[in-house]
């Protein structure tokens, strides 16, 4: 395979390679001479028209105008015939192609005019760093940019943000305060919302209350009755923030309800103590009166005659004859003494019972939470 030689078109002056002897740019036959009227046409259409130019100058201008782009030019190669290999092209030889061209006309295959703003000539001062060519060459031959080593920067010191609690409305703050007071008083929190809370508390007896309940039996029965009335469940309190801005408490476990029941139990105990004391004093008085009466023979004889069926009087009292008035007095006095003695005995039992029941009642409903203002 033979590579065609590079030829110069006589019409356009371009250096081309063609296999059919026709210029691929202007379709002019490469071997035909230039017509007589072509130089005038080329001179009239070339740059700077109006100045007299020769055909050779026109050809040079056309050659420079229509110079081929900077592409590799393949030189002549020798075909390699081998039985085992196919035809291959050798490496291009640029010097042979340049020799094949016209020596009188030189051209530049690679145009660097765009890259070089101004050529460096003999009159260019190499120390003139402001010359555009010197600047461009300095930029091209400058060492590659090497980034400086990273500077070790210490991380910023972490400062935790200062927590500032948001402003809470006074009503919600008061509700939360009440919840905290109930929890400090032993209540168990069952549900809590911004405008409502539910807590519960049982009926707890102290050590003294349990001892009193077990020794009196009536106290244990009363405590079982209280548990049965509440369904054997803890008393609940409902703390609600109403739309009017007031906090309300309701339920059997509310502080004011339990404190009221505690006061009722204490009143019962106090009333029982009073009855017990009065009954005890009455009993003591009746004992003193009876002892005085029974130690005199006058009243002994009167009682013996007034109540002959009582064998105690027959055996212990003397058989002296009593006056009729003393006998009647003994009868009336015995009735009054029996009535007062019965009242004293009932008072003693009732007073003791009220003391026990009141103490158990007050202990079962005792609470260490203050009531709402105005409800105590």
C-alpha positions in Angstrom: 0.0 0.0 0.0 1.5 3.3 -1.1 0.6 6.7 0.5 0.0 9.5 -2.0 2.5 12.3 -2.0 1.5 15.8 -0.8 1.0 18.2 -3.7 0.3 21.9 -4.1 -2.9 22.9 -5.8 -2.1 25.4 -8.5 -5.5 27.0 -8.1 -6.0 27.6 -4.3 -2.3 27.0 -3.3 -3.3 24.4 -0.6 -1.0 21.5 0.1 -3.2 18.4 -0.3 -3.0 14.7 -0.8 -5.3 13.1 -3.2 -5.6 9.7 -5.0 -7.5 11.1 -8.0 -5.3 14.1 -8.8 -8.1 16.5 -7.9 -7.9 19.1 -5.1 -10.4 18.2 -2.4 -10.8 21.9 -1.6 -11.5 23.5 -4.9 -11.9 20.5 -7.3 -9.1 21.8 -9.5 -6.9 19.2 -11.3 -3.5 19.2 -9.6 -1.5 18.4 -12.8 -3.1 21.2 -14.9 -1.4 24.5 -15.0 -3.1 27.6 -13.6 -5.2 29.5 -16.2 -4.1 32.9 -17.3 -7.0 34.8 -15.6 -6.5 33.0 -12.2 -3.7 35.3 -11.0 -5.8 38.4 -11.5 -8.8 36.8 -9.8 -6.7 35.6 -6.9 -5.1 39.1 -6.6 -8.5 40.8 -6.6 -10.0 38.5 -3.9 -6.9 38.3 -1.7 -6.6 40.5 1.5 -5.4 44.0 0.9 -7.0 44.3 -2.5 -5.9 47.3 -4.5 -2.2 46.8 -4.0 -0.2 45.2 -6.9 0.7 41.6 -6.1 2.5 39.1 -8.1 1.3 35.6 -8.8 3.8 34.1 -6.4 2.7 36.5 -3.6 -0.9 35.6 -4.2 0.0 31.9 -4.1 1.8 32.5 -0.8 -1.1 34.3 0.6 -3.5 31.6 -0.5 -1.2 29.0 0.9 -1.2 30.7 4.3 -4.9 31.3 4.2 -5.8 27.7 3.2 -3.1 26.0 5.2 -4.1 22.6 6.4 -4.9 22.2 10.0 -2.4 20.8 12.4 -2.9 17.1 11.8 -0.4 14.3 11.5 1.0 13.8 8.0 1.7 10.4 6.8 4.8 9.9 4.8 5.7 7.3 2.3 5.6 3.8 3.7 6.7 0.5 2.3 4.2 -2.2 1.9 5.0 -5.3 3.9 4.1 -8.4 2.2 4.0 -11.4 4.4 2.2 -14.7 4.2 1.2 -14.6 7.8 0.5 -10.9 8.3 -1.8 -8.3 6.7 -0.8 -4.9 5.3 0.0 -2.4 8.0 1.1 1.2 7.9 4.3 2.4 9.3 4.8 5.3 11.6 4.5 8.7 9.9 7.7 10.5 8.9 7.2 14.2 9.1 10.6 15.1 7.6 10.0 13.3 4.3 6.7 15.0 3.9 8.3 18.4 4.5 11.1 17.7 2.0 8.5 16.7 -0.6 7.0 20.2 -0.4 8.3 23.2 -2.2 11.5 24.4 -0.5 10.9 28.0 -1.5 7.5 28.2 0.3 7.6 27.5 4.0 4.6 27.1 6.2 3.9 26.2 9.8 2.1 23.0 10.4 1.1 24.0 13.9 -0.1 27.5 14.5 0.7 28.7 18.0 -0.2 32.3 17.3 -3.1 32.0 19.6 -1.0 30.7 22.4 1.8 33.3 22.0 0.6 36.9 22.1 4.0 38.2 21.1 7.0 36.2 19.9 10.2 36.4 21.7 12.8 38.0 19.3 16.4 38.9 19.4 15.6 42.3 20.7 13.5 41.0 23.6 15.1 41.6 26.9 15.1 38.2 28.8 14.9 40.1 32.1 11.9 42.0 31.0 9.3 40.1 33.0 6.5 42.3 31.8 6.7 41.1 28.2 3.6 39.0 27.4 5.7 36.1 25.9 8.0 36.0 28.9 4.9 35.9 31.2 3.3 33.1 29.2 6.5 31.0 29.2 6.9 31.6 32.9 3.4 30.5 33.5 3.9 27.3 31.3 7.2 26.4 32.9 6.2 27.3 36.4 6.3 24.5 39.0 3.0 22.8 39.8 1.1 24.3 42.6 1.8 22.5 45.8 -0.8 23.2 48.6 0.7 24.0 51.9 0.4 21.5 54.7 -2.9 21.7 56.6 -2.7 23.8 59.7 -3.7 21.8 62.8 -6.6 23.6 64.2 -7.9 22.6 67.6 -11.6 21.8 67.7 -13.7 24.5 69.4 -14.4 23.9 73.0 -17.9 22.6 73.5 -20.0 24.8 75.7 -23.3 23.2 76.7 -26.2 25.5 76.2 -27.7 27.1 79.2 -31.1 25.6 79.9 -33.7 28.2 80.4 -37.0 26.7 81.4 -39.9 28.1 79.4 -42.4 30.2 81.2 -45.2 28.1 82.7 -48.6 29.6 83.3 -49.4 30.1 87.0 -52.4 27.8 86.9 -50.5 24.9 85.4 -47.6 25.6 87.9 -50.1 25.5 90.8 -51.6 22.2 89.5 -48.1 20.7 89.3 -47.4 22.0 92.8 -50.5 20.2 94.1 -49.4 17.0 92.4 -46.0 17.2 94.0 -47.6 17.8 97.4 -49.8 14.8 97.1 -46.8 12.6 96.0 -44.8 13.8 99.0 -47.8 12.8 101.1 -47.6 9.2 100.0 -50.1 9.3 97.1 -49.5 7.2 94.0 -49.7 9.0 90.6 -52.0 7.1 88.2 -52.5 9.6 85.4 -51.1 13.1 84.6 -51.9 15.6 81.9 -51.2 19.3 81.7 -54.7 20.1 82.9 -55.6 17.0 85.0 -54.0 14.5 87.4 -55.3 11.4 89.1 -53.7 10.1 92.3 -54.7 7.5 94.8 -54.0 6.7 98.5 -55.1 3.8 100.7 -56.3 3.7 104.3 -53.1 3.1 106.3 -53.1 2.5 110.1 -50.1 3.1 112.1 -48.7 0.7 114.7 -50.7 2.2 117.4 -53.9 1.9 115.3 -53.4 -1.7 114.6 -52.7 -2.5 118.2 -55.8 -0.7 119.3 -57.9 -2.4 116.6 -56.7 -5.9 117.5 -57.1 -5.4 121.3 -60.5 -3.9 121.1 -61.9 -6.1 118.3 -64.5 -3.4 117.7 -61.8 -1.3 116.1 -60.8 -4.1 113.7 -64.5 -4.6 112.8 -64.8 -0.9 112.1 -61.7 -0.8 109.9 -63.0 -3.8 107.8 -66.3 -1.9 107.4 -64.4 1.1 106.0 -62.6 -1.0 103.5 -65.8 -2.7 102.4 -67.5 0.6 101.9 -64.7 1.7 99.6 -64.8 -1.5 97.7 -61.4 -2.5 99.1 -59.8 0.0 96.7 -57.6 3.0 97.2 -59.2 6.4 97.4 -58.6 8.5 94.3 -58.3 12.2 94.0 -58.9 14.1 90.7 -57.1 17.4 90.3 -58.6 19.4 87.4 -57.7 22.7 85.9 -61.0 24.2 84.8 -61.5 26.7 82.0 -62.0 29.5 84.5 -58.4 29.2 85.7 -59.2 27.6 89.1 -57.9 24.3 90.3 -60.5 21.9 91.7 -60.0 18.7 93.6 -62.6 16.0 93.9 -62.9 12.4 94.9 -62.7 10.4 98.2 -59.0 10.8 98.2 -59.0 14.6 98.0 -57.1 16.2 100.8 -60.1 18.2 102.1 -62.4 15.2 102.0 -60.0 12.9 103.9 -59.1 15.7 106.4 -62.8 16.2 107.0 -63.3 12.5 107.7 -60.2 12.6 109.9 -61.8 15.4 111.9 -65.0 13.5 112.2 -63.1 10.5 113.7 -61.3 12.7 116.1 -64.6 14.3 117.2 -66.0 10.9 117.8 -63.0 9.9 119.8 -63.2 13.2 121.8 -66.9 12.7 122.5 -66.2 9.2 123.5 -63.5 10.4 125.9 -66.0 12.8 127.4 -68.6 10.1 127.9 -66.1 7.8 129.3 -64.9 10.3 131.8 -68.5 11.3 132.8 -69.5 7.6 133.1 -66.4 6.9 135.1 -67.1 9.8 137.5 -70.7 8.7 137.8 -69.6 5.2 138.6 -67.2 6.4 141.2 -69.9 8.6 142.7 -72.4 5.8 142.9 -69.7 3.6 144.5 -69.0 6.1 147.1 -72.7 6.7 147.9 -73.4 3.0 148.0 -70.5 2.4 150.3 -71.7 5.1 152.7 -75.3 3.9 152.7 -74.5 0.2 153.2 -72.2 0.9 156.1 -75.1 2.3 158.3 -77.5 0.0 160.2 -80.4 2.3 159.6 -80.3 1.9 155.8 -79.3 -1.8 156.1 -82.5 -2.5 158.0 -84.5 -0.5 155.6 -83.1 -2.3 152.6 -83.7 -5.7 154.3 -87.3 -4.9 154.8 -87.8 -3.2 151.4 -86.3 -6.1 149.5 -86.8 -9.3 151.5 -86.3 -11.5 148.5 -82.7 -10.4 148.2 -80.8 -13.0 150.2 -77.7 -10.7 150.4 -79.6 -8.3 152.6 -80.9 -11.2 154.8 -77.4 -12.6 155.4 -75.3 -9.4 155.7 -77.6 -6.8 157.2 -78.7 -6.7 160.7 -82.2 -7.7 161.8 -83.0 -4.3 163.5 -86.5 -3.0 163.0 -86.5 -0.1 160.4 -88.8 2.9 160.4 -91.5 3.0 157.7 -90.1 6.2 156.2 -86.6 4.6 155.9 -88.1 1.6 154.1 -89.8 3.8 151.5 -86.6 5.9 151.1 -84.6 2.7 150.6 -87.0 1.5 147.9 -86.7 4.8 145.9 -83.0 5.1 146.5 -82.4 1.6 145.2 -84.3 2.4 142.0 -82.3 5.6 141.4 -79.1 3.8 142.2 -79.8 1.1 139.7 -80.7 3.5 137.0 -77.6 5.6 137.5 -75.4 2.5 137.7 -76.8 1.3 134.4 -76.1 4.7 132.8 -72.6 4.7 134.1 -72.0 1.2 132.8 -73.4 2.1 129.3 -71.4 5.3 129.3 -68.2 3.5 130.1 -68.8 1.0 127.3 -70.0 3.6 124.8 -67.3 6.1 125.6 -64.6 3.5 125.2 -66.2 2.3 121.9 -66.3 5.8 120.5 -62.7 6.4 121.5 -61.6 3.3 119.6 -63.8 3.8 116.6 -62.9 7.5 116.3 -59.2 6.7 116.6 -59.4 4.0 113.9 -61.5 6.3 111.7 -59.1 9.2 112.1 -56.1 7.0 111.5 -57.5 5.4 108.4 -58.3 8.8 106.7 -55.3 10.7 108.0 -53.4 12.5 105.3 -50.3 14.7 105.3 -51.4 16.9 102.4 -52.8 20.4 103.1 -56.2 21.1 101.6 -56.9 23.8 99.0 -57.2 27.3 100.3 -60.8 27.9 101.4 -61.6 24.1 101.6 -60.0 23.2 104.9 
